[in-house]
Amino acid sequence: MTKEQIEKVVATYTAQAEDSDYAEVRDVKQAFVSGAKWRINSVWHNMEEKPNFKILPILLKHKSGTIHFIDETPAHWEYMMKYYVRWAYIEDLLPNTEE
């Protein structure tokens, strides 16, 4: 989700608060944006935290910003720590379809 997408959803969400004063709408907007950013970033782990390779596939964020996909246990995690900054389990990035 991009910053622009978050702002668009926030605008729709806060437009429903017509009876509220400006300060309340501003606070709701800030809380919504903060919550969205927290959720997006909460699934990414630092490289010092070694993943459980029984839960694959994994995405790795390279220092250049490129995202790489791995579906097998790498031979040398310490080597990868030099070139990547974060990792995430793909299952944590997928939407929750439970009601």
C-alpha positions in Angstrom: 0.0 0.0 0.0 1.4 3.4 -1.0 1.2 6.6 0.9 -1.2 7.9 -1.8 -3.5 4.9 -1.3 -3.5 5.3 2.4 -4.4 9.0 2.0 -7.2 8.1 -0.4 -8.7 5.7 2.1 -8.3 8.2 4.9 -10.1 10.8 2.9 -13.1 8.5 2.4 -13.0 7.4 6.1 -12.9 10.9 7.5 -15.5 12.2 5.1 -18.0 10.1 7.1 -17.2 12.2 10.2 -19.1 15.3 8.9 -20.6 16.1 12.4 -17.2 16.2 14.0 -15.0 19.2 14.5 -11.8 19.7 12.6 -9.5 18.6 15.5 -11.4 15.3 15.9 -11.2 14.6 12.1 -7.4 15.4 12.2 -6.9 13.1 15.1 -8.8 10.3 13.4 -6.8 10.8 10.2 -3.5 10.7 12.0 -4.5 7.5 13.9 -5.6 5.8 10.7 -2.4 6.7 8.9 -0.3 5.6 11.8 -2.2 2.3 12.1 -1.8 1.6 8.4 2.0 2.3 8.5 2.4 0.1 11.6 0.6 -2.8 9.9 2.6 -2.5 6.7 5.9 -2.4 8.6 5.0 -4.9 11.3 5.6 -8.0 9.1 9.2 -7.0 8.2 12.0 -8.3 10.4 15.6 -7.2 10.9 18.2 -9.5 9.5 19.6 -10.2 12.9 16.4 -12.1 13.6 16.9 -15.4 11.7 13.7 -16.7 10.1 12.2 -20.1 10.6 13.0 -21.7 7.3 10.2 -24.3 7.8 7.9 -21.4 6.9 8.7 -20.6 3.3 8.7 -18.7 1.0 10.4 -15.6 2.3 10.9 -12.1 0.8 14.2 -10.4 1.3 14.7 -6.6 0.9 18.1 -5.9 -0.6 20.1 -2.8 0.4 19.3 -1.4 -3.1 15.5 -1.6 -2.3 14.9 -4.6 -4.6 12.8 -7.4 -3.1 14.0 -11.0 -3.7 12.0 -14.2 -3.3 13.5 -17.4 -1.7 11.7 -20.7 -1.3 14.5 -22.8 0.1 16.9 -22.5 3.1 19.9 -20.4 2.1 23.3 -21.9 2.7 24.8 -19.0 4.5 22.5 -16.6 6.4 25.4 -14.6 7.7 26.5 -13.9 4.1 22.9 -12.7 3.3 23.0 -10.4 6.3 25.6 -8.3 4.5 23.4 -7.5 1.5 19.9 -7.5 2.8 18.2 -5.2 5.3 14.8 -6.9 6.1 12.8 -10.1 5.5 9.2 -11.2 5.7 7.2 -14.3 5.5 5.0 -14.1 2.4 2.0 -15.6 4.4 2.2 -12.5 6.7 1.8 -10.2 3.7 -1.3 -11.9 2.3 -4.8 -10.7 3.4 -6.6 -12.5 6.1 -9.6 -14.1 4.6 -11.1 -15.2 7.9 -14.2 -13.4 8.9 
